[in-house]
Amino acid sequence: MLHYSIIPGLFAEMQKDIRDREWLTHEDILALNFIRRPVPFVFRRHYRAGLRSHILEVLRPEDLTKETEGVESDSLTWFPRARPLRMLRIFRTRFADLKAAKQELHTVKIVESYLSPDLMARSNEFLVDYETYGARDLLLCGLQEYVEGEILDPWGHMTHRHLTDLFKRMKPTAAHPGKNGPEMWLKTVKAYGGEFIERIKAMIREAGHVPDLAGVGNLLLTSEGRVRLVDINNISEVSHDTDIRLDDRGYPVCDKSIEALSLLEQKLLNRSFDPTEKIYRTFLDPRRMRDVKEIERKFHMTVESGYPAVAPD
């Protein structure tokens, strides 16, 4: 039974605009005015839901039943985790008007035009008329392909041993050195990693935009050896002037994404980046990087304190 003292807090949370809610449930999704009922799926909050969007797994009810009640096999009961059919994203961004919303969609299309399906999780974005307590507003949502894999952290380890351990975790029955073994997989990783890096560089040079490569979990390494971008929430414009651009949460995402790109080039491909290359010359200037690090420190302090992090005017 709920304690009476927490009921007012729960009620207040339920009254919020969904973009301001900390998390959403299956029932919250069913209550949305743009969801057609009956819904043959179950929505479950994904662990990576964060500052920029709600992320929910779209599951079959029967798969969820197997996960919770178990499956009998050879006198043993096992509990297979329900695999999402898609990921539902509900963006927290508020748009001043339809033009601003369409601009956001345009930046997503830029990324899709440079990254093939092998290098990103494809997503179908759509704008809906969100109704809440008599008010209406534009809301951006997306149904995204579900990608299974291990997080590829540009600041983390990418040694031969670490990557081999990832392979064994993803393919525990294929750890032999033959055709399907770790050495062949590592060659595939480097090939796809190199292609991913070059396509991101082309996007920066030609389209002047870069996706968020710095966020934890934004890049996954799959069992097929592919590097895939799974988060397209925060695509930033690239400017080579001296100003450090912050996103709407006050984070230097452009600078950090290009730093992440340089780390991938060094660690994943085992090659030094060219400091004279225009992309790196601007953003990896030591003085600029010190300033970015201080901005990042203040950002994390603000987020951890519980106050909303927003970019200054």
C-alpha positions in Angstrom: 0.0 0.0 0.0 1.3 3.5 -0.9 2.0 5.7 2.1 -0.2 8.8 2.0 2.7 11.1 2.3 4.1 10.2 -1.1 0.8 10.3 -3.0 0.8 14.1 -3.5 4.3 13.8 -5.0 3.3 11.1 -7.4 0.2 13.0 -8.4 2.2 16.1 -9.1 4.6 14.1 -11.2 1.7 12.7 -13.3 0.4 16.2 -13.9 3.6 17.3 -15.6 4.1 17.8 -19.3 5.7 14.5 -20.4 8.8 16.4 -21.6 9.4 17.4 -17.9 8.7 14.0 -16.4 11.7 12.1 -15.1 10.4 8.8 -16.5 7.4 7.4 -18.3 5.5 4.1 -17.9 3.5 1.9 -20.2 0.3 3.5 -18.9 1.7 7.0 -19.6 2.2 6.1 -23.2 -1.3 4.7 -23.6 -2.7 7.9 -22.2 -1.1 10.1 -24.9 -3.7 11.6 -27.3 -1.7 10.5 -30.4 -1.5 6.8 -29.5 -4.0 4.7 -31.4 -5.7 2.1 -29.2 -5.8 -0.8 -28.6 -2.0 -1.1 -28.6 -0.7 -4.7 -29.1 2.7 -3.9 -27.5 4.2 -3.1 -24.1 6.3 -0.1 -23.5 9.1 -0.3 -21.0 11.5 2.4 -20.0 15.0 1.8 -21.4 17.9 2.3 -19.0 19.5 5.0 -21.3 16.6 7.5 -21.0 18.1 10.8 -20.1 18.3 14.6 -20.4 17.2 14.8 -24.0 14.6 12.1 -24.6 12.5 9.4 -23.1 13.5 6.1 -24.5 11.1 3.2 -24.3 11.5 -0.4 -25.5 8.6 -1.6 -27.7 8.0 -5.2 -26.6 5.7 -8.1 -27.5 3.6 -9.1 -24.5 4.4 -12.8 -25.0 8.2 -12.0 -24.9 7.7 -10.1 -21.7 5.8 -13.0 -20.2 8.7 -15.4 -21.0 11.1 -13.0 -19.4 9.2 -12.8 -16.2 7.7 -16.3 -15.9 10.4 -18.3 -17.6 10.6 -21.0 -20.2 11.0 -24.7 -19.5 13.7 -26.5 -21.5 15.3 -29.9 -20.6 14.0 -29.7 -17.1 15.5 -26.3 -16.6 13.8 -22.9 -16.4 15.5 -19.9 -18.1 14.3 -16.3 -18.4 15.2 -14.9 -21.8 15.2 -11.2 -21.8 12.6 -9.7 -24.1 14.2 -8.2 -27.2 12.7 -4.9 -28.3 11.0 -4.7 -31.7 11.8 -1.0 -31.9 12.8 1.9 -29.6 10.3 4.7 -29.0 11.9 8.0 -28.5 10.0 11.0 -27.2 12.2 14.1 -27.4 12.1 16.7 -24.6 12.9 19.5 -27.0 10.3 22.3 -27.2 10.0 24.1 -30.5 9.0 27.7 -31.0 7.1 26.8 -34.2 6.8 24.3 -37.0 9.8 25.8 -38.8 12.1 25.1 -35.9 10.7 21.5 -35.6 11.4 20.9 -39.3 14.9 22.2 -38.9 15.5 19.6 -36.3 14.3 16.9 -38.6 16.6 18.3 -41.3 19.7 17.8 -39.2 18.7 14.2 -38.6 18.4 13.7 -42.4 21.9 15.1 -42.7 23.3 12.4 -40.5 21.4 9.7 -42.3 22.7 10.9 -45.7 26.3 10.4 -44.5 26.0 7.2 -42.4 24.8 4.0 -44.0 22.5 1.6 -42.2 25.6 -0.4 -41.2 26.8 2.6 -39.2 23.8 3.9 -37.5 20.4 2.8 -36.0 17.9 4.0 -38.5 14.9 5.9 -37.2 11.6 7.2 -38.5 10.9 10.6 -36.9 7.5 12.1 -36.8 5.9 15.2 -35.4 2.7 14.9 -33.4 0.1 17.3 -32.0 0.6 16.7 -28.3 -2.4 17.6 -26.1 -2.0 18.1 -22.4 -4.6 19.7 -20.1 -6.3 21.7 -22.9 -3.0 23.0 -24.4 -1.5 21.7 -27.7 2.1 21.7 -28.7 4.4 20.1 -31.3 6.2 17.0 -30.0 9.0 15.2 -31.9 9.0 11.4 -31.6 10.9 8.6 -33.3 10.6 4.8 -33.8 14.2 3.6 -34.0 15.8 0.3 -34.9 16.9 -1.7 -31.9 20.7 -2.4 -32.0 22.3 -5.0 -29.7 25.9 -4.4 -28.8 28.5 -3.3 -26.3 29.1 0.4 -25.5 32.1 1.8 -27.3 33.4 4.6 -25.1 35.9 6.9 -26.9 37.6 7.6 -23.5 37.7 3.9 -22.5 39.9 1.0 -23.3 40.2 -0.2 -26.9 43.3 -2.5 -26.5 43.5 -5.8 -28.4 42.7 -7.6 -25.1 39.7 -5.4 -24.2 38.1 -5.8 -27.7 38.8 -9.5 -27.7 37.0 -9.7 -24.3 34.0 -7.8 -25.8 33.9 -10.3 -28.7 33.9 -13.3 -26.3 31.1 -11.7 -24.3 29.0 -11.2 -27.4 29.9 -14.5 -29.1 30.9 -16.9 -26.4 30.8 -19.9 -28.7 33.0 -18.4 -31.5 36.3 -17.7 -29.6 38.5 -19.9 -31.9 40.9 -18.2 -34.3 39.3 -19.3 -37.5 36.9 -17.6 -39.9 34.5 -16.5 -37.2 37.1 -15.9 -34.5 38.2 -12.8 -32.7 41.1 -11.9 -35.1 38.8 -11.8 -38.1 36.2 -9.8 -36.0 38.9 -7.3 -35.0 39.7 -6.7 -38.7 36.1 -6.1 -39.4 35.9 -3.7 -36.4 38.8 -1.7 -37.8 37.4 -1.6 -41.3 33.9 -0.4 -40.2 35.6 1.9 -37.6 37.7 3.5 -40.3 34.6 4.0 -42.6 32.6 5.5 -39.7 35.4 8.0 -38.9 35.8 9.1 -42.5 32.1 9.5 -43.0 31.8 11.7 -39.9 34.7 13.8 -41.1 33.0 14.2 -44.5 29.8 15.3 -42.7 31.8 17.9 -40.8 33.6 19.2 -43.8 30.8 19.2 -46.3 27.6 19.6 -44.2 29.0 21.5 -41.2 27.3 19.2 -38.6 28.4 16.5 -36.2 26.3 14.1 -34.1 26.9 13.6 -30.4 29.8 11.1 -30.2 30.7 11.9 -26.6 27.6 10.8 -24.8 27.9 7.5 -22.9 26.2 4.7 -24.9 25.8 6.8 -28.1 28.2 4.4 -29.9 27.8 0.6 -29.9 30.1 -2.1 -31.1 28.0 -5.0 -32.5 28.7 -8.8 -32.7 29.1 -8.3 -36.5 32.0 -5.9 -35.8 30.2 -2.7 -36.8 30.5 0.6 -35.1 27.0 2.1 -34.9 25.6 5.4 -33.8 22.4 4.9 -31.8 21.7 8.4 -30.5 20.8 11.2 -32.8 19.3 13.5 -30.1 22.0 16.1 -30.2 23.3 17.1 -33.6 25.4 20.3 -33.5 26.5 22.8 -36.1 30.3 22.9 -36.6 31.9 26.4 -36.6 35.6 26.9 -36.8 35.6 30.3 -35.0 37.0 30.7 -31.6 33.7 30.6 -29.7 32.9 27.4 -27.8 29.3 26.6 -28.8 27.1 25.1 -26.1 24.0 23.1 -26.7 20.6 24.0 -25.1 21.7 22.3 -21.9 24.9 24.1 -21.6 27.2 21.3 -22.8 30.1 21.8 -25.3 28.9 18.9 -27.4 30.5 19.9 -30.6 34.0 20.2 -29.1 33.6 16.9 -27.1 32.3 15.1 -30.2 35.4 16.0 -32.2 37.6 15.1 -29.3 35.8 11.7 -29.3 36.4 11.4 -33.0 40.2 11.9 -32.5 40.2 9.3 -29.7 38.5 6.7 -31.9 41.0 7.4 -34.7 43.9 6.9 -32.2 42.6 3.9 -30.2 40.4 2.0 -32.7 42.6 2.4 -35.7 45.9 2.6 -33.9 47.0 5.7 -35.7 47.9 9.2 -34.7 45.5 11.9 -35.8 46.9 14.8 -37.9 46.9 17.9 -35.7 47.2 20.1 -38.8 43.9 18.8 -40.2 41.4 21.6 -40.0 38.9 19.7 -38.0 41.4 18.9 -35.3 43.5 22.1 -35.5 40.5 24.2 -34.4 39.0 22.0 -31.7 42.0 20.3 -30.2 44.0 23.4 -29.6 45.4 22.9 -26.0 44.1 26.2 -24.7 40.6 25.6 -26.1 40.5 22.1 -24.7 41.3 23.5 -21.2 38.4 25.9 -21.5 36.1 23.1 -22.7 37.1 20.9 -19.8 36.2 23.7 -17.3 32.8 24.2 -19.0 32.2 20.4 -18.9 33.1 20.3 -15.2 30.6 23.1 -14.4 28.0 21.4 -16.5 28.3 18.1 -14.6 28.2 20.0 -11.3 25.0 21.7 -12.3 23.4 18.4 -13.4 24.4 16.6 -10.3 23.1 19.4 -8.1 19.6 18.7 -9.5 19.3 22.1 -11.2 18.5 22.2 -14.9 21.5 22.9 -17.1 20.7 25.4 -19.8 22.9 27.3 -22.1 23.4 31.0 -21.3 21.9 33.6 -23.7 
